[in-house]
Amino acid sequence: MYALMVDLDRVEPREARALAVSAPDLERLLVHWLVDLLFVTETEGLVFAAFEVEVDEAAGSLRALAHGEPFDPERHDAGYDVKAVTYHDLEVVREASGWRARVILDV
Amino acid sequence: MDWRDVIQRVDDNRWELPTLYKPGMRVPARIYASWPLLEMAASDRALDQAANVAFLPGIVWRSLAMPDIHWGYGFPIGGVAATRVEDGVVSPGGVGFDINCGTRIILTSLTEAEVRPHLERLLDQLFRDVPAGLGGHGDLKVSDAELDDVLSRGAAWAVERGYGVPDDLEVTESNGTMPGANPAQVGHRARARGSRQLGTLGAGNHFLEVQVLEQVLDRAAATAFGFGEPGQVVFFLHTGSRGLGHQVCQDFLEEMEGAQKRYGIDLPDRQLACAPIRSPEGERYLGAMAAACNFAWTNRQVITGLTREAVARVFGEPWETLGMDVVYDVAHNSAKLERHEHEGQELDLCVHRKGATRAFAAGHPELPERYRQVGQPVFVPGDMGRYSYVAVGLPGAMRETWGSACHGAGRTESRHQALRMLRGVDLVKRLGEQGILVRARNRRLLAEEASEAYKDVSNVVDVLAAAEIAAKVVRTRPMGVIKG
């Protein structure tokens, strides 16, 4: 999501935001978390490039720490304005090499 | 089932997918398109989406698709569907994320020759005064109490605050105030996102363009709308409800999914999630959506005020003497409760228009008095490299499309494909050579908005005219473009 908005390589981890969400399934958990991040970005002007995520699938909860800094149009090479996180073709699957998720954003 | 096997030709500009196309369709899907436009729509699954809309409980007559139809979430963009208020549903997917996004044209008495020498300065001024793009927020910050007022009253709030005159409201759809707004249903997140976004353009396909009247195609209607001779400069604005509207849609998607299950409604696409209009969920959504509509109209009204001030500063004259009256403001993402005559009966309907505008014909009581003998102005923007049209609603729209027409050219290429096609092309330079000056926050993504990414809007309005939905009035071309 942030790769669409900014050049991630140019985002420094100067500030962190802790977010916790809960949902009945992994797909919704992902959407809720992204929605929360988007809210922080739009209201506080922060963009993030590194994340520490902890998921408790049984409890349906996610706790994450997002690292980033205030958005700077000069330095961050602004890209898309992400409007919303959709449920279209939403997918979270476990594969041999790890997790793969597909989420479609409205830009 | 392949659409080609079942598509029925009504005439050259009307095609129908019968209910046998997908078991569960309650009515056929009708697409207004020429054959080439129809094939384009089919290539991105938009036809399938028009068929899916036909599953909605309470849908009347047809699931309709305008000639600019392309793929959207749930409903196709360019989709129109009316559901019975009594026993039908409302679907946020039939409105979209950018609630009440719309267009507005502001006239001037200036000519291209008068503006050209000042164009750089004018665009710089507009670019400063109307924030655009990612992270763009305005100088106008509203408190929560003021926001309640915005959400209840819409553009009238902005006029009171000095961003316009009462006459602007006369020529705004629904006078810039959507009835039935319920600010209490707009959550704290939507409010927080919107509190600093009044008077901002946003990104993507939103724009503020300086355009030149190029051709007058219907003199009488053009005069009624305030257009003069070719060479006249006008401002064309396209924006919506910004983060507030996006968040309202986001907040209701999940609620609607739950509601749909509870009410036992079976639909082929999760993004069509809906609830009965007469249900707590349906009423909550309609109240929140109407509030977001009011936010969008306020936003366009504030930008109108900022634009007038910017022009007045550059030309050293008050905007009133520069003839900066609003032609009209028409919305293209909403669900409105309207009464329509259908097969000899008066029906109370919820008309979903997603990427489709109203196109009321002459005589409709909701039209401002000055246009009642002529019909409603319909704005069909093309792309930033070619031209746009102003049309007028015709009786055919009242007979067949619940008084609706298309809202633009529609994409031919996905945004991604457009970027690939134009890699290495300096679009700002190319447009400059055409005499079109561009100010964009993001030059990298500008290619998504290039002419190559869009259908030729002429082909689209030709269908409207042939189907007697809307007739062409004037054609304009851009000379200055502000983009996010």
Interface residues (C-beta under 8 A of the other chain):
Chain A: M5 R28 V35 F39 E42 T43 G45 F71 P73 D77 A78 G79 Y80 D81 K83 A84 V85 T86 Y87 H88 D106 V107
Chain B: Y73 F97 D98 G133 L134 G135 R189 A192 R193 G202 A203 G204 G243 H246 Q247 C249 Q250 L253 E254 E257 R270 Q271 R415 R441 N442 R444 L445 G484
